[in-house]
Amino acid sequence: MYSFSNPSSSDTESRDANATQSGYGQMALCFPSTPQKLLMTVGLFLGGSSLFGVGLYFSYVHVAPQQARIQARNDYVRDRLKKKYGYDMYNTQPKKD
């Protein structure tokens, strides 16, 4: 029967001994039990890796256009600030006049 009170040390020791004898107290190895499951695991791993690789490729391909768009927007904002205030507050280089 189940008891809802605190277990004594002898109960804990006997439970641990029973778990070890029955095999539940030992560490289980994590691997597929059949060749079909192993093949499925390898296939899913390769499929996930290929999806990750495709995402990485598209991310790399689209970096240059994004950087060019950001640079164009930054240049536009700097030109507007120059026209409005007469100086470039983001440029730390002294003007060569």
N, C-alpha and C positions, 0 to 999 in steps of 0.2 A: 504494500500500500504506500501511498504518498503521504509524507508528513510535511506539515507546513511550519514546523518549528526548526530551529537551527540544528543542523546535523552535528552529531558528535564526531570526534576525530576517528573513532573506530568505524563509524558508518562511512566516512570519507575514504578511509584506507581500504575498506572492503570493496567499495564502489570502484576505486581506482584499480584495484587488483582484478576485479571482474572485467573492467573495460580493457585492460591490457591483455587479458587472456582471450577475450572475444575478438580482439583486433581493432577495436574502436579507438584505443588510446595511442595507436601507432600512426605515424605520418603516412598519408596516402600519396602515392606517386600520381602526378597529373600528366597523363598521356592518353591518347585515344586507344581504346581497347581492341579495335579491329582495324585491319588495313583500309577498309572503306572510310572509316572515321578519320584515320590519319591522312588519307588522300583528300578528304573534304577539308580538313584543317589546313593543309598545305595550300589547297586551291583558294580557300577564303583568305588566307594570309597574302597570297600573291595578288588576288583581286583587290584587296584593300591597299596593298603597296602600290599597285598600278594606278589606282584612283588618286592616291596621295601624290604620285609622280606626275600625273596629268595636271593636277591642281598646281603643283610647284612649277611646271612648265608654263602654264597659262599665266601664272603670277609673274614669272620672269619675263615673258613676252610683253606683257602689258605695263611693265614698269616704266619704260622709256616714254611712251605717250603720256602717261600720267605725270611724269616729272616735267615734261615739256609744257603741259597744260598749266601746271602749278607755277612754273617759271614765267609763263606768259601772263598769268594773273598777277603775280608779284610785280612784274615790270609795269603792268597797267596801273596798279595801285601806286607805285612809286612815281610814275609820270603824273598822275592826278594830284598827288601830294606836292610835287614840284610846282605844278601850275597854280595850285591853290595857295601854298604857303611860301613858295619861292626858294625852297631848299629841300634837300633830301635828308630827312631825319634818320633814315636807316643806314646811311653811308657814313662810316667812321673815318674815311680817308679825307684829309683836308683838300679843298678845291685848289686846283693848279690854274691860277689866272695870270 
